[in-house]
Amino acid sequence: MYIANSYKYDFSGRKRKPRKVKGEVYEKYKAPAFRELSPTGSEKSVSYANQRLAEFKKYPSRSDFTGSKGTGNKQESRKYTGNFVIGIATLHKSNAVPVTNPEYAKEISDMIS
């Protein structure tokens, strides 16, 4: 007798042997019972809430962001101020190439013509 989608019978109708588990068999994990944390020594007077409050007082939030929409310092625009690049040449169509030496400028002009 063939039962469709059954793991006990194969496709020809024969009953399959149940497979035995190989190796060690582990029990299901049981979590230990809950124990409340008891303060010891000098920590009895300081609670976790008081520790967090002390951190807040130690590191206050930035006051310049309160009431604003997150505007920070404006980044300066980048401009080239050195003298390494002499100019910009065009090699092929709109391919801009920086020129750093007068010899390179001559070579580029020879390639174009």
N, C-alpha and C positions, 0 to 999 in steps of 0.2 A: 504494500500500500504506500503510495507516494503522497506526502503532504507538502504542498507548496510552501516555500520559504520556511521550512522547519530545520532546525539545527540537529534534530535527533535522527532524521532520515536523509540519505543522500539522494541524488537525482534519479538513481535507478530503483529506489524504493527500499534499499537495504537499511537496516537500523545501524546507526553508528555507535561505536563504543564511546562512553564518556571519557574525556581526556583527564588524566590526573595532573595535578599541579606539580611542576618540577621545582626543586630548590626549596628554600625556606619559606614558610608561610608566616606572615606577620599579623598580629592582632590590630584591630582598628585603634587609632590614636585616641586616647582619652585625655582631655586637658586637665591639668591639676586644679584642685579646688581654689576658689578665689580667696586671697588673703589681703586684708587691708594693710597698706604700708604704714608701719609705726615709726614715728620719728625717734632718733636716738641722740643722746648727748645734747650738744648746744643747738641742734636743729629743731628742738621742740617748739621754740617760740616763733620760728620763721616758717610760714606756710608757703606753698607754691604760688599762691596768689600774691603774697607780699613780695616774693622774689621777682615775679613778672612786673609788678608795679615799680620796683626799684630799677629794673632795666629800662622801663619807659621813662622814668625820671632822668636816668643817666644819659640816654640817647633820645632826645626829643625829635619830633618830626620837623622838617624844614618849614619855616613860617612863610616864606615867600611863595609857596605853592598853594597856600590855603586861599580859597575863594577864586583862584584863577583856573584856567583850563589847561594847565600843564605847560605853559610857555616857559621855556628855559633860555639859556644864553644863545644868542644868535651866532651862527658859525660865520667866520669871515670868508669872503670870496677868495678863491685861489688865483694868484697871479704870478707869472714868471718874472723874477727880479734879477736873475743871474745874467752872465754874459757868455755862457757855454753855447747856446743855440744862436746862430747868426740869423737864420730865417727859415722859411718853410717853402719847399719846392714840390711840384706836382710831377710825378713820374708817369702814371698811366691813368687816364680818365680823371677820377677825383681822388686819387691816392695821394694824400698829403704826407710828405717825408720831412722830418726836421733836418736842417743843414747845420753841421757843427764845424765845418772846416771849408775854407774857400776852394780847396781842391775838389771836395765832394760836389760843390756847386757847379764847377766846370764839368765834372764827369756826368752829372745829371743833365746838364744842358747839351752835352754831346750825345747822350742816349736819346733825347727827344728828337733831335734833328736827323 
